[in-house]
Amino acid sequence: MLHEADTGVKAADPAARLLLQFLAWVAARPRSYGETMDAWRTSCPRISVWEDAIWDGLVQLDGDGARAQREARVALTVAGRDHLARAGAVAAPARNA
């Protein structure tokens, strides 16, 4: 478990903690867009983990245009890996698509 002293994330900031949890989840093993949406999609406008990660450049979709979007791979960007490292979490090594 990550603690405030390890992450620099304030205990009162659940959105930041949720973002770290999402990034660690993506880093744990290859994830498809479909799997990611099934696990992390929400209709709550206050919980925008996927959108925040995309807008902040922490994750990206890897895959060619011929594959269905649902099958595209979700991957951490360099910025996403750095964000996890600063939080004290370990990201899996980068994989080629």
C-alpha positions as CSV (number, residue, x, y, z in Angstrom):
1,M,0.0,0.0,0.0
2,L,1.3,3.5,-0.8
3,H,1.4,6.0,2.0
4,E,1.3,9.7,1.9
5,A,4.9,10.0,2.8
6,D,5.9,7.7,0.0
7,T,3.7,9.3,-2.7
8,G,3.5,13.0,-1.8
9,V,-0.3,12.6,-2.4
10,K,-2.4,14.2,0.4
11,A,-4.6,11.8,2.2
12,A,-7.6,14.1,1.4
13,D,-7.0,13.7,-2.4
14,P,-8.8,10.4,-3.3
15,A,-8.7,11.3,-7.0
16,A,-4.9,11.3,-7.0
17,R,-4.8,8.0,-5.2
18,L,-7.3,6.5,-7.6
19,L,-5.2,7.7,-10.5
20,L,-2.1,6.0,-9.0
21,Q,-4.2,2.8,-8.6
22,F,-5.3,3.0,-12.2
23,L,-1.7,3.5,-13.5
24,A,-0.4,0.6,-11.4
25,W,-3.3,-1.5,-12.8
26,V,-2.3,-0.7,-16.4
27,A,1.3,-1.3,-15.6
28,A,0.7,-4.8,-14.1
29,R,0.0,-6.5,-17.4
30,P,-1.1,-5.8,-20.9
31,R,-4.6,-4.3,-21.0
32,S,-7.0,-3.8,-23.9
33,Y,-9.1,-0.7,-24.2
34,G,-12.2,-2.9,-23.8
35,E,-10.9,-4.4,-20.6
36,T,-10.0,-1.0,-19.3
37,M,-13.4,0.5,-20.0
38,D,-15.1,-2.5,-18.5
39,A,-13.1,-2.1,-15.3
40,W,-12.8,1.7,-15.0
41,R,-15.7,3.3,-16.9
42,T,-17.9,5.4,-14.7
43,S,-20.8,7.7,-15.2
44,C,-19.8,9.8,-12.2
45,P,-18.4,13.2,-13.4
46,R,-16.3,13.4,-10.2
47,I,-14.4,10.2,-11.0
48,S,-12.7,10.7,-14.3
49,V,-9.6,8.5,-13.9
50,W,-9.5,7.4,-17.6
51,E,-10.0,11.0,-18.9
52,D,-7.5,12.5,-16.5
53,A,-4.8,9.9,-17.4
54,I,-5.4,10.5,-21.2
55,W,-5.5,14.3,-20.8
56,D,-2.3,14.3,-18.7
57,G,-0.5,12.1,-21.2
58,L,-0.1,9.3,-18.7
59,V,-1.6,6.5,-20.8
60,Q,-2.1,6.0,-24.5
61,L,-3.8,3.6,-26.9
62,D,-1.4,1.4,-28.9
63,G,-2.6,-0.3,-32.0
64,D,-3.1,0.1,-35.7
65,G,-6.2,1.5,-37.3
66,A,-7.2,-1.9,-38.6
67,R,-8.0,-3.2,-35.2
68,A,-11.2,-2.4,-33.4
69,Q,-10.7,0.3,-30.7
70,R,-11.9,-2.2,-28.1
71,E,-8.9,-4.4,-28.9
72,A,-6.3,-1.6,-28.9
73,R,-3.8,-1.9,-26.1
74,V,-3.7,0.6,-23.2
75,A,-0.1,1.5,-22.3
76,L,1.6,3.8,-19.9
77,T,3.5,6.6,-21.5
78,V,6.9,7.7,-20.3
79,A,5.1,10.4,-18.2
80,G,2.9,7.7,-16.7
81,R,5.8,5.5,-15.8
82,D,7.5,8.6,-14.2
83,H,4.4,9.4,-12.3
84,L,4.3,5.9,-10.8
85,A,8.0,6.1,-10.0
86,R,7.6,9.4,-8.2
87,A,4.8,7.8,-6.2
88,G,7.1,4.9,-5.2
89,A,5.2,2.4,-7.3
90,V,7.1,0.2,-9.7
91,A,5.9,0.0,-13.3
92,A,6.5,-3.0,-15.5
93,P,9.1,-2.6,-18.2
94,A,7.9,-1.0,-21.4
95,R,6.6,-3.5,-23.9
96,N,6.6,-3.1,-27.7
97,A,3.1,-3.2,-29.3
